[in-house]
Amino acid sequence: MNRLLYVLAAFVVINLIFSVIPFIMPRAPPELITPYMLWVNALVLLFLVLPSMVGNFSSIQSSEN
């Protein structure tokens, strides 16, 4: 549940930051800003979807030796 709240908060904060950029730099074209916004949103989405734990591969390595 905490992870979902972090992701929702990150989406809100990140998109607010990217929506303020045109007001700070009005000459910046949206074609320049949009890919960065989409990339950061994709990273946050991957943080939600991918598992936080990885497998323990030390047992596999010890059996090969």
MOPAC internal coordinates of N, CA, C and O (Angstrom, degrees):
PM7 1SCF
backbone

  N    0.0000 0     0.00 0     0.00 0    0    0    0
  C    1.4538 1     0.00 0     0.00 0    1    0    0
  C    1.5244 1   110.26 1     0.00 0    2    1    0
  O    1.2310 1   120.36 1   139.61 1    3    2    1
  N    1.3395 1   116.92 1   -40.39 1    3    2    1
  C    1.4544 1   119.48 1   178.90 1    5    3    2
  C    1.5161 1   111.21 1   -62.73 1    6    5    3
  O    1.2310 1   120.83 1   142.03 1    7    6    5
  N    1.3234 1   116.01 1   -37.97 1    7    6    5
  C    1.4586 1   120.11 1  -179.03 1    9    7    6
  C    1.5252 1   110.75 1   -63.14 1   10    9    7
  O    1.2310 1   120.32 1   139.75 1   11   10    9
  N    1.3190 1   117.00 1   -40.25 1   11   10    9
  C    1.4549 1   121.29 1   178.31 1   13   11   10
  C    1.5307 1   111.00 1   -65.05 1   14   13   11
  O    1.2310 1   120.40 1   139.23 1   15   14   13
  N    1.3021 1   116.84 1   -40.77 1   15   14   13
  C    1.4642 1   120.00 1   177.60 1   17   15   14
  C    1.5230 1   111.37 1   -65.15 1   18   17   15
  O    1.2310 1   120.12 1   140.20 1   19   18   17
  N    1.3273 1   117.38 1   -39.80 1   19   18   17
  C    1.4585 1   120.58 1   177.14 1   21   19   18
  C    1.5207 1   110.98 1   -62.49 1   22   21   19
  O    1.2310 1   120.49 1   138.86 1   23   22   21
  N    1.3209 1   116.68 1   -41.14 1   23   22   21
  C    1.4626 1   120.70 1  -179.17 1   25   23   22
  C    1.5267 1   110.21 1   -67.51 1   26   25   23
  O    1.2310 1   119.95 1   136.07 1   27   26   25
  N    1.3108 1   117.70 1   -43.93 1   27   26   25
  C    1.4631 1   120.25 1   178.38 1   29   27   26
  C    1.5284 1   110.98 1   -62.61 1   30   29   27
  O    1.2310 1   120.32 1   137.15 1   31   30   29
  N    1.3094 1   116.99 1   -42.85 1   31   30   29
  C    1.4682 1   120.57 1   177.61 1   33   31   30
  C    1.5223 1   110.63 1   -64.41 1   34   33   31
  O    1.2310 1   120.08 1   140.84 1   35   34   33
  N    1.3248 1   117.45 1   -39.16 1   35   34   33
  C    1.4626 1   120.77 1   179.39 1   37   35   34
  C    1.5240 1   110.36 1   -65.68 1   38   37   35
  O    1.2310 1   119.83 1   137.46 1   39   38   37
  N    1.3397 1   117.93 1   -42.54 1   39   38   37
  C    1.4671 1   120.22 1   177.14 1   41   39   38
  C    1.5271 1   111.12 1   -59.29 1   42   41   39
  O    1.2310 1   120.64 1   135.44 1   43   42   41
  N    1.3159 1   116.38 1   -44.56 1   43   42   41
  C    1.4625 1   119.88 1  -178.76 1   45   43   42
  C    1.5232 1   110.79 1   -64.79 1   46   45   43
  O    1.2310 1   120.28 1   131.09 1   47   46   45
  N    1.3217 1   117.06 1   -48.91 1   47   46   45
  C    1.4655 1   120.75 1  -177.04 1   49   47   46
  C    1.5191 1   111.23 1   -65.66 1   50   49   47
  O    1.2310 1   119.97 1   135.21 1   51   50   49
  N    1.3068 1   117.67 1   -44.79 1   51   50   49
  C    1.4633 1   121.08 1  -178.14 1   53   51   50
  C    1.5235 1   110.57 1   -64.01 1   54   53   51
  O    1.2310 1   120.50 1   134.77 1   55   54   53
  N    1.3256 1   116.64 1   -45.23 1   55   54   53
  C    1.4588 1   118.83 1  -179.06 1   57   55   54
  C    1.5236 1   111.92 1   -70.07 1   58   57   55
  O    1.2310 1   119.71 1   149.21 1   59   58   57
  N    1.3217 1   118.16 1   -30.79 1   59   58   57
  C    1.4615 1   119.85 1   173.54 1   61   59   58
  C    1.5242 1   111.24 1   -66.13 1   62   61   59
  O    1.2310 1   120.57 1   138.37 1   63   62   61
  N    1.3129 1   116.51 1   -41.63 1   63   62   61
  C    1.4671 1   120.07 1   178.48 1   65   63   62
  C    1.5264 1   110.26 1   -62.51 1   66   65   63
  O    1.2310 1   120.44 1   134.37 1   67   66   65
  N    1.3216 1   116.76 1   -45.63 1   67   66   65
  C    1.4613 1   119.62 1  -179.43 1   69   67   66
  C    1.5225 1   112.40 1   -70.54 1   70   69   67
  O    1.2310 1   119.50 1   155.06 1   71   70   69
  N    1.3213 1   118.57 1   -24.94 1   71   70   69
  C    1.4642 1   119.71 1   177.17 1   73   71   70
  C    1.5236 1   111.73 1   -79.47 1   74   73   71
  O    1.2310 1   119.82 1   161.19 1   75   74   73
  N    1.3206 1   117.96 1   -18.81 1   75   74   73
  C    1.4635 1   121.70 1   178.07 1   77   75   74
  C    1.5288 1   111.29 1   -84.33 1   78   77   75
  O    1.2310 1   119.63 1   157.48 1   79   78   77
  N    1.3070 1   118.31 1   -22.52 1   79   78   77
  C    1.4674 1   121.64 1  -177.27 1   81   79   78
  C    1.5261 1   112.43 1   -56.52 1   82   81   79
  O    1.2310 1   118.21 1   136.36 1   83   82   81
  N    1.3398 1   121.01 1   -43.64 1   83   82   81
  C    1.4740 1   118.34 1   178.40 1   85   83   82
  C    1.5279 1   114.17 1   -62.37 1   86   85   83
  O    1.2310 1   119.83 1   153.53 1   87   86   85
  N    1.3213 1   117.92 1   -26.47 1   87   86   85
  C    1.4571 1   119.59 1   176.58 1   89   87   86
  C    1.5230 1   111.67 1   -76.80 1   90   89   87
  O    1.2310 1   120.72 1   147.26 1   91   90   89
  N    1.3256 1   116.23 1   -32.74 1   91   90   89
  C    1.4609 1   120.50 1   178.78 1   93   91   90
  C    1.5270 1   110.65 1   -76.69 1   94   93   91
  O    1.2310 1   120.69 1   136.07 1   95   94   93
  N    1.3269 1   116.29 1   -43.93 1   95   94   93
  C    1.4680 1   122.32 1   179.89 1   97   95   94
  C    1.5269 1   108.32 1  -123.11 1   98   97   95
  O    1.2310 1   119.52 1   -94.87 1   99   98   97
  N    1.3214 1   118.52 1    85.13 1   99   98   97
  C    1.4673 1   120.06 1  -174.39 1  101   99   98
  C    1.5258 1   114.20 1   -66.65 1  102  101   99
  O    1.2310 1   119.85 1   159.75 1  103  102  101
  N    1.3264 1   117.89 1   -20.25 1  103  102  101
  C    1.4564 1   119.55 1  -178.44 1  105  103  102
  C    1.5214 1   112.40 1   -87.32 1  106  105  103
  O    1.2310 1   119.77 1   175.18 1  107  106  105
  N    1.3215 1   118.05 1    -4.82 1  107  106  105
  C    1.4681 1   121.11 1   178.65 1  109  107  106
  C    1.5203 1   108.81 1   -73.12 1  110  109  107
  O    1.2310 1   120.07 1   -56.89 1  111  110  109
  N    1.3294 1   117.48 1   123.11 1  111  110  109
  C    1.4650 1   119.46 1  -178.65 1  113  111  110
  C    1.5322 1   111.33 1   -72.69 1  114  113  111
  O    1.2310 1   120.41 1   -32.65 1  115  114  113
  N    1.3235 1   116.81 1   147.35 1  115  114  113
  C    1.4667 1   119.58 1   178.02 1  117  115  114
  C    1.5237 1   112.78 1   -61.97 1  118  117  115
  O    1.2310 1   120.30 1   154.38 1  119  118  117
  N    1.3460 1   117.03 1   -25.62 1  119  118  117
  C    1.4625 1   120.00 1   178.59 1  121  119  118
  C    1.5221 1   111.70 1   -65.72 1  122  121  119
  O    1.2310 1   120.57 1   159.59 1  123  122  121
  N    1.3105 1   116.51 1   -20.41 1  123  122  121
  C    1.4619 1   121.23 1   178.83 1  125  123  122
  C    1.5274 1   111.38 1   -86.88 1  126  125  123
  O    1.2310 1   120.29 1   146.16 1  127  126  125
  N    1.3086 1   117.04 1   -33.84 1  127  126  125
  C    1.4711 1   122.02 1  -173.98 1  129  127  126
  C    1.5303 1   111.82 1   -86.52 1  130  129  127
  O    1.2310 1   120.28 1   140.98 1  131  130  129
  N    1.3080 1   117.08 1   -39.02 1  131  130  129
  C    1.4700 1   121.85 1  -172.70 1  133  131  130
  C    1.5305 1   113.95 1   -59.46 1  134  133  131
  O    1.2310 1   118.20 1   136.65 1  135  134  133
  N    1.3393 1   121.03 1   -43.35 1  135  134  133
  C    1.4713 1   118.11 1   179.50 1  137  135  134
  C    1.5254 1   113.45 1   -61.64 1  138  137  135
  O    1.2310 1   120.31 1   143.20 1  139  138  137
  N    1.3187 1   117.00 1   -36.80 1  139  138  137
  C    1.4631 1   119.59 1   178.21 1  141  139  138
  C    1.5255 1   111.05 1   -67.21 1  142  141  139
  O    1.2310 1   120.68 1   139.28 1  143  142  141
  N    1.3193 1   116.30 1   -40.72 1  143  142  141
  C    1.4563 1   119.88 1   178.77 1  145  143  142
  C    1.5325 1   110.45 1   -63.80 1  146  145  143
  O    1.2310 1   120.46 1   136.55 1  147  146  145
  N    1.3185 1   116.73 1   -43.45 1  147  146  145
  C    1.4652 1   119.81 1   179.37 1  149  147  146
  C    1.5227 1   111.87 1   -66.10 1  150  149  147
  O    1.2310 1   120.17 1   142.12 1  151  150  149
  N    1.3279 1   117.29 1   -37.88 1  151  150  149
  C    1.4621 1   121.01 1   179.85 1  153  151  150
  C    1.5326 1   110.84 1   -65.49 1  154  153  151
  O    1.2310 1   120.14 1   135.62 1  155  154  153
  N    1.3141 1   117.35 1   -44.38 1  155  154  153
  C    1.4670 1   120.37 1   179.56 1  157  155  154
  C    1.5276 1   110.05 1   -66.45 1  158  157  155
  O    1.2310 1   120.06 1   140.42 1  159  158  157
  N    1.3348 1   117.48 1   -39.58 1  159  158  157
  C    1.4671 1   119.77 1   176.38 1  161  159  158
  C    1.5203 1   111.48 1   -63.58 1  162  161  159
  O    1.2310 1   120.29 1   142.67 1  163  162  161
  N    1.3253 1   117.05 1   -37.33 1  163  162  161
  C    1.4680 1   120.12 1   177.45 1  165  163  162
  C    1.5268 1   110.91 1   -65.38 1  166  165  163
  O    1.2310 1   120.26 1   140.72 1  167  166  165
  N    1.3263 1   117.12 1   -39.28 1  167  166  165
  C    1.4709 1   119.85 1   177.64 1  169  167  166
  C    1.5247 1   111.36 1   -64.09 1  170  169  167
  O    1.2310 1   120.52 1   139.64 1  171  170  169
  N    1.3129 1   116.61 1   -40.36 1  171  170  169
  C    1.4681 1   120.01 1   178.32 1  173  171  170
  C    1.5258 1   109.90 1   -66.35 1  174  173  171
  O    1.2310 1   120.10 1   140.48 1  175  174  173
  N    1.3190 1   117.42 1   -39.52 1  175  174  173
  C    1.4643 1   120.55 1   177.55 1  177  175  174
  C    1.5261 1   111.20 1   -64.63 1  178  177  175
  O    1.2310 1   119.98 1   140.29 1  179  178  177
  N    1.3272 1   117.63 1   -39.71 1  179  178  177
  C    1.4602 1   120.67 1   176.46 1  181  179  178
  C    1.5266 1   111.31 1   -65.43 1  182  181  179
  O    1.2310 1   120.40 1   145.20 1  183  182  181
  N    1.3316 1   116.85 1   -34.80 1  183  182  181
  C    1.4645 1   120.13 1   175.34 1  185  183  182
  C    1.5258 1   110.56 1   -60.26 1  186  185  183
  O    1.2310 1   120.47 1   144.96 1  187  186  185
  N    1.3225 1   116.70 1   -35.04 1  187  186  185
  C    1.4648 1   120.78 1   179.28 1  189  187  186
  C    1.5232 1   111.21 1   -75.17 1  190  189  187
  O    1.2310 1   120.06 1   138.98 1  191  190  189
  N    1.3268 1   117.49 1   -41.02 1  191  190  189
  C    1.4610 1   121.25 1  -170.82 1  193  191  190
  C    1.5264 1   112.68 1   -82.49 1  194  193  191
  O    1.2310 1   120.37 1   137.62 1  195  194  193
  N    1.3195 1   116.90 1   -42.38 1  195  194  193
  C    1.4619 1   119.52 1  -174.70 1  197  195  194
  C    1.5194 1   111.77 1   -75.85 1  198  197  195
  O    1.2310 1   120.18 1   -30.26 1  199  198  197
  N    1.3252 1   117.27 1   149.74 1  199  198  197
  C    1.4667 1   119.51 1  -179.99 1  201  199  198
  C    1.5273 1   111.18 1   -71.52 1  202  201  199
  O    1.2310 1   121.25 1   -29.66 1  203  202  201
  N    1.3114 1   115.21 1   150.34 1  203  202  201
  C    1.4632 1   119.26 1  -179.67 1  205  203  202
  C    1.5254 1   111.71 1   -87.16 1  206  205  203
  O    1.2310 1   120.01 1   164.05 1  207  206  205
  N    1.3134 1   117.59 1   -15.95 1  207  206  205
  C    1.4607 1   121.33 1   179.70 1  209  207  206
  C    1.5178 1   109.30 1  -106.88 1  210  209  207
  O    1.2310 1   120.73 1   -33.96 1  211  210  209
  N    1.3102 1   116.20 1   146.04 1  211  210  209
  C    1.4605 1   121.10 1   175.79 1  213  211  210
  C    1.5207 1   108.50 1  -112.34 1  214  213  211
  O    1.2310 1   121.24 1   -13.32 1  215  214  213
  N    1.3152 1   115.24 1   166.68 1  215  214  213
  C    1.4563 1   119.79 1  -178.09 1  217  215  214
  C    1.5186 1   112.33 1   -70.05 1  218  217  215
  O    1.2310 1   121.04 1   -22.04 1  219  218  217
  N    1.3268 1   115.63 1   157.96 1  219  218  217
  C    1.4568 1   121.65 1   176.97 1  221  219  218
  C    1.5222 1   107.23 1   -94.56 1  222  221  219
  O    1.2310 1   120.76 1   -77.87 1  223  222  221
  N    1.3225 1   116.14 1   102.13 1  223  222  221
  C    1.4481 1   120.76 1  -176.28 1  225  223  222
  C    1.5298 1   113.00 1   -95.66 1  226  225  223
  O    1.2310 1   120.12 1  -176.74 1  227  226  225
  N    1.3139 1   117.38 1     3.26 1  227  226  225
  C    1.4643 1   119.24 1   179.75 1  229  227  226
  C    1.5296 1   111.08 1   -67.53 1  230  229  227
  O    1.2310 1   119.68 1   150.05 1  231  230  229
  N    1.3283 1   118.22 1   -29.95 1  231  230  229
  C    1.4722 1   120.61 1   179.10 1  233  231  230
  C    1.5327 1   110.35 1   -69.38 1  234  233  231
  O    1.2310 1   119.75 1   148.61 1  235  234  233
  N    1.3214 1   118.09 1   -31.39 1  235  234  233
  C    1.4620 1   121.28 1   178.71 1  237  235  234
  C    1.5293 1   110.22 1   -70.82 1  238  237  235
  O    1.2310 1   120.66 1   138.14 1  239  238  237
  N    1.3199 1   116.34 1   -41.86 1  239  238  237
  C    1.4550 1   120.75 1  -179.71 1  241  239  238
  C    1.5184 1   111.39 1   -66.89 1  242  241  239
  O    1.2310 1   119.50 1   142.49 1  243  242  241
  N    1.3173 1   118.56 1   -37.51 1  243  242  241
  C    1.4636 1   120.16 1  -178.31 1  245  243  242
  C    1.5223 1   111.25 1   -71.02 1  246  245  243
  O    1.2310 1   119.35 1   151.47 1  247  246  245
  N    1.3362 1   118.85 1   -28.53 1  247  246  245
  C    1.4568 1   119.46 1   179.38 1  249  247  246
  C    1.5304 1   112.06 1   -77.25 1  250  249  247
  O    1.2310 1   119.89 1   157.40 1  251  250  249
  N    1.3441 1   117.82 1   -22.60 1  251  250  249
  C    1.4577 1   120.36 1   178.16 1  253  251  250
  C    1.5124 1   112.14 1   -76.58 1  254  253  251
  O    1.2310 1   119.88 1   150.08 1  255  254  253
  N    1.3238 1   117.83 1   -29.92 1  255  254  253
  C    1.4792 1   121.18 1  -176.57 1  257  255  254
  C    1.4854 1   113.09 1   -76.55 1  258  257  255
  O    1.2310 1   120.10 1   180.00 1  259  258  257

